[in-house]
Amino acid sequence: MNIVLLEPLEIPDETLNSLAAPLIAAGHTFSSHPLTQIDAQTIAQAKEADVIMLANKRLSGDVIEALPNLKFISVAFTGVDHVGLDACKARRIAVSNAAGYATDSVAELAVCMMISCLRNVLACDERCREGGTKDGLIGTTLKDKTI
């Protein structure tokens, strides 16, 4: 089986080689490539891949369709909206993700965004950077709100 990592997330080569060693010892091939968002480069990197591993990298349906051996995509991330799922479904390519990854961070970000929306943080920031004031943009607070 040909396993291709398309986004090593700055994992040191020594660590990556150590993690890949059991795969190679079991008779699989393994390669790692730096992140690219250029579809032609991705196709060239993964042209023989049976398995692709990635995180945030966009993997379009066009790229998926150009990889004839592809059987499985492993996303080291919670979402899969950056993967061409229609192409995967049509070709019966399995896709997995890291459900539960960064759950606390996602919850905290959701609260942060709620406060930002309630308080008009982005609009106030933009106006103040242009020398204006926050007049009319004060917004509201979380007090007495239910989430």
Secondary structure, DSSP 4 states (H G I P E B T S, - for coil): -EEEES--TT--HHHHHHHHHHHHHTT-EEEE------HHHHHHHHTT-SEEEESS--B-HHHHHT-TT--EEEESSS--TTB-HHHHHHHT-EEE--TTTTHHHHHHHHHHHHHHHHHTHHHHHHHHHTT---TT-----STT---
